[in-house]
Amino acid sequence: MQEDELERGLISLRRRETGLRFVIGTYLACTAATLILWGSVIGRGLDQEGEHPLVLAAGFSGLAYALCFVASVIAVCLWVHRAHANLLAAGIEGLEFKPNMAVGWYFVPFAFWFKPFQAMRELWNASHLANENQPARAERMLIAWWACWVLGNLIANGSTTIGDITSPITVLDLTGYAFHLVAGATLLLIANAITKAQASEMSVHHAFA
């Protein structure tokens, strides 16, 4: 019965990872377009409240970026929950993070600066059957992902504090977008590696447990 649950979970995870790749891929494309277009607007010194075609295109790209960002958050939450649930279905013991809180920590003030990273590191180690006390094979990749995500958010928060939501786009804003671009691309690599690990190493471990 538990074996059937794990098999269904692995199938679901593969589907969610496919959806994640599509959504985040679209988000990355929108982020890159936003960077290029707003960078051109700033570089040419155009009036950001004007009706120049480049300004209008940048505005549309910013709207698409915001929509894709929300969609990406949903896709990431669905994938993270399923991946953590598979750990339980496989009978992995000693886990600190349950599926609900692995997602929930992203929305808890102050804790969202470090708890999601800890949960992702545990997910990586457990999926690869690695001891968390030993150096993780992807420690640098996990750190790069989280550092870029945190820096991007800090810059976005700082930019909002300095101005307001209607303030002109600045180079500081574009720097935050760039960090989020790297974070999103790195997260795709992490999600792909974890999904593949669960489909191979974890399923074999469960079969012989």
Contacts in CASP RR format, 6 or more apart in sequence:
PFRMAT RR
TARGET T0000
AUTHOR 0000-0000-0000
METHOD contacts of the structure
MODEL  1
MQEDELERGLISLRRRETGLRFVIGTYLACTAATLILWGSVIGRGLDQEG
EHPLVLAAGFSGLAYALCFVASVIAVCLWVHRAHANLLAAGIEGLEFKPN
MAVGWYFVPFAFWFKPFQAMRELWNASHLANENQPARAERMLIAWWACWV
LGNLIANGSTTIGDITSPITVLDLTGYAFHLVAGATLLLIANAITKAQAS
EMSVHHAFA
2 89 0 8 1.000
2 91 0 8 1.000
3 206 0 8 1.000
3 207 0 8 1.000
5 89 0 8 1.000
6 86 0 8 1.000
6 89 0 8 1.000
6 90 0 8 1.000
6 203 0 8 1.000
6 206 0 8 1.000
7 203 0 8 1.000
9 82 0 8 1.000
9 85 0 8 1.000
9 86 0 8 1.000
9 89 0 8 1.000
10 86 0 8 1.000
10 198 0 8 1.000
10 199 0 8 1.000
10 203 0 8 1.000
12 82 0 8 1.000
13 79 0 8 1.000
13 82 0 8 1.000
13 83 0 8 1.000
13 86 0 8 1.000
13 195 0 8 1.000
13 198 0 8 1.000
13 199 0 8 1.000
14 195 0 8 1.000
14 199 0 8 1.000
16 75 0 8 1.000
16 78 0 8 1.000
16 79 0 8 1.000
16 82 0 8 1.000
17 79 0 8 1.000
17 191 0 8 1.000
17 192 0 8 1.000
17 195 0 8 1.000
19 75 0 8 1.000
20 75 0 8 1.000
20 76 0 8 1.000
20 78 0 8 1.000
20 79 0 8 1.000
20 188 0 8 1.000
20 191 0 8 1.000
21 188 0 8 1.000
21 191 0 8 1.000
21 192 0 8 1.000
23 68 0 8 1.000
23 71 0 8 1.000
23 72 0 8 1.000
23 74 0 8 1.000
23 75 0 8 1.000
24 72 0 8 1.000
24 75 0 8 1.000
24 76 0 8 1.000
24 184 0 8 1.000
24 187 0 8 1.000
24 188 0 8 1.000
25 188 0 8 1.000
26 68 0 8 1.000
26 71 0 8 1.000
27 65 0 8 1.000
27 68 0 8 1.000
27 69 0 8 1.000
27 71 0 8 1.000
27 72 0 8 1.000
27 184 0 8 1.000
28 181 0 8 1.000
28 184 0 8 1.000
28 185 0 8 1.000
30 61 0 8 1.000
30 62 0 8 1.000
30 64 0 8 1.000
30 65 0 8 1.000
30 68 0 8 1.000
31 65 0 8 1.000
31 68 0 8 1.000
31 177 0 8 1.000
31 180 0 8 1.000
31 181 0 8 1.000
32 181 0 8 1.000
33 61 0 8 1.000
33 64 0 8 1.000
33 65 0 8 1.000
34 58 0 8 1.000
34 61 0 8 1.000
34 62 0 8 1.000
34 64 0 8 1.000
34 65 0 8 1.000
34 177 0 8 1.000
35 174 0 8 1.000
35 177 0 8 1.000
35 178 0 8 1.000
35 181 0 8 1.000
37 54 0 8 1.000
37 57 0 8 1.000
37 58 0 8 1.000
37 59 0 8 1.000
37 61 0 8 1.000
38 58 0 8 1.000
38 61 0 8 1.000
38 62 0 8 1.000
38 169 0 8 1.000
38 173 0 8 1.000
38 174 0 8 1.000
39 58 0 8 1.000
39 174 0 8 1.000
40 54 0 8 1.000
40 58 0 8 1.000
41 48 0 8 1.000
41 52 0 8 1.000
41 54 0 8 1.000
41 55 0 8 1.000
41 58 0 8 1.000
41 169 0 8 1.000
42 169 0 8 1.000
42 170 0 8 1.000
42 171 0 8 1.000
42 174 0 8 1.000
44 54 0 8 1.000
46 52 0 8 1.000
46 54 0 8 1.000
46 55 0 8 1.000
47 55 0 8 1.000
48 55 0 8 1.000
48 168 0 8 1.000
48 169 0 8 1.000
49 55 0 8 1.000
58 169 0 8 1.000
65 177 0 8 1.000
72 184 0 8 1.000
73 106 0 8 1.000
76 187 0 8 1.000
77 103 0 8 1.000
77 106 0 8 1.000
79 191 0 8 1.000
80 99 0 8 1.000
80 102 0 8 1.000
80 103 0 8 1.000
80 119 0 8 1.000
80 120 0 8 1.000
80 123 0 8 1.000
81 99 0 8 1.000
81 100 0 8 1.000
81 102 0 8 1.000
81 103 0 8 1.000
82 99 0 8 1.000
83 123 0 8 1.000
83 127 0 8 1.000
83 194 0 8 1.000
83 195 0 8 1.000
83 198 0 8 1.000
84 95 0 8 1.000
84 97 0 8 1.000
84 98 0 8 1.000
84 99 0 8 1.000
84 102 0 8 1.000
84 119 0 8 1.000
84 123 0 8 1.000
85 99 0 8 1.000
86 127 0 8 1.000
86 198 0 8 1.000
86 202 0 8 1.000
87 95 0 8 1.000
87 123 0 8 1.000
87 126 0 8 1.000
87 127 0 8 1.000
87 202 0 8 1.000
88 95 0 8 1.000
88 98 0 8 1.000
88 99 0 8 1.000
89 206 0 8 1.000
90 198 0 8 1.000
90 202 0 8 1.000
90 203 0 8 1.000
90 205 0 8 1.000
90 206 0 8 1.000
90 209 0 8 1.000
91 206 0 8 1.000
91 209 0 8 1.000
92 126 0 8 1.000
92 202 0 8 1.000
95 122 0 8 1.000
95 126 0 8 1.000
96 118 0 8 1.000
96 119 0 8 1.000
96 122 0 8 1.000
97 105 0 8 1.000
97 118 0 8 1.000
97 119 0 8 1.000
97 122 0 8 1.000
97 123 0 8 1.000
101 119 0 8 1.000
102 116 0 8 1.000
102 119 0 8 1.000
102 123 0 8 1.000
105 111 0 8 1.000
105 112 0 8 1.000
105 115 0 8 1.000
105 116 0 8 1.000
105 119 0 8 1.000
106 112 0 8 1.000
106 116 0 8 1.000
108 115 0 8 1.000
113 150 0 8 1.000
116 146 0 8 1.000
117 142 0 8 1.000
117 146 0 8 1.000
120 142 0 8 1.000
120 145 0 8 1.000
120 146 0 8 1.000
120 190 0 8 1.000
121 132 0 8 1.000
121 136 0 8 1.000
121 139 0 8 1.000
121 142 0 8 1.000
122 132 0 8 1.000
123 194 0 8 1.000
124 130 0 8 1.000
124 136 0 8 1.000
124 138 0 8 1.000
124 142 0 8 1.000
124 190 0 8 1.000
124 193 0 8 1.000
124 194 0 8 1.000
124 197 0 8 1.000
125 131 0 8 1.000
125 132 0 8 1.000
125 136 0 8 1.000
126 132 0 8 1.000
126 202 0 8 1.000
127 194 0 8 1.000
127 197 0 8 1.000
127 198 0 8 1.000
127 201 0 8 1.000
127 202 0 8 1.000
128 137 0 8 1.000
128 194 0 8 1.000
128 197 0 8 1.000
128 201 0 8 1.000
129 201 0 8 1.000
129 202 0 8 1.000
129 205 0 8 1.000
130 136 0 8 1.000
130 137 0 8 1.000
136 142 0 8 1.000
138 190 0 8 1.000
138 193 0 8 1.000
141 186 0 8 1.000
141 189 0 8 1.000
141 190 0 8 1.000
142 190 0 8 1.000
144 182 0 8 1.000
144 186 0 8 1.000
145 183 0 8 1.000
145 184 0 8 1.000
145 186 0 8 1.000
145 187 0 8 1.000
145 190 0 8 1.000
146 183 0 8 1.000
148 179 0 8 1.000
148 180 0 8 1.000
148 182 0 8 1.000
148 183 0 8 1.000
148 184 0 8 1.000
148 186 0 8 1.000
149 179 0 8 1.000
149 180 0 8 1.000
149 183 0 8 1.000
149 184 0 8 1.000
151 176 0 8 1.000
151 179 0 8 1.000
152 175 0 8 1.000
152 176 0 8 1.000
152 179 0 8 1.000
152 180 0 8 1.000
152 183 0 8 1.000
155 172 0 8 1.000
155 173 0 8 1.000
155 175 0 8 1.000
155 176 0 8 1.000
155 179 0 8 1.000
156 173 0 8 1.000
156 176 0 8 1.000
158 172 0 8 1.000
159 167 0 8 1.000
159 170 0 8 1.000
159 172 0 8 1.000
159 173 0 8 1.000
159 176 0 8 1.000
162 172 0 8 1.000
END
